[in-house]
Structure formats: C-alpha cells, structure tokens
Amino acid sequence: MQSGVAVTGADIVISGEIRDFFATAKSRVFNTKLTGESRLAFKVKNLTDESTTQRNTQGQESKPVFWFTSEDIESMMSGLMQDAIDRFISDTKIEGRVLKSIK
C-alpha cells in the first residue's frame, strides 16, 4: 500500500509492483519471433488484523508472426499481464474477511 494513501471501508487492500515486463522481436527468414516476459509482485494487507502477505507471478510467451506489427507485441504483453492477474485471483479466496491461498 502506498504511504500516505488513506483507505476507508475496506477489509483488504491489494497493491502490486511490476518487477519485469519486456518483449523482444527477432527477425528470421519468413517470420519474426516475438517473446514476452513478465514478473509481478502482489502485496495484500488485511486491515482488520494488520497481517500482510506477498505473492509473485511470472509469465512468458513466444510466438512467430509472418508480418510483424506493434499491435502483435501489444496484444501479447496485454495477455501476459491479464494472465498474471487472473492467476492471482484464481489462486486466492476470501474467507471470513481473511485472504487465503487456495494452493
């Protein structure tokens, strides 16, 4: 949670940090290989009991494209970010005002 930011009416505050988020494009004969990687850290604070936990997610994707455009990179990186958030949400549950890991 950012210092100096007031939160009212919440039981749990989720914040995050992008640790790595990059893409490369390597030209080859008849295609371009796109590779993207992401590493995110989520910090969760339970305001009821002041407990905190941190979860990390990592993702990587590669795909060849025949005609390379910036939209190809944007789409791939957007998918990596969405996948990381979806994994965090699907691996987490709230039980009795407490955030718990399913795994």
Summary of the structure (lengths in Angstrom):
residues: 103
radius of gyration: 17.9
end to end distance: 24.1
largest distance: 58.2
contacts: 248
relative contact order: 0.21
helix: 20%
strand: 53%
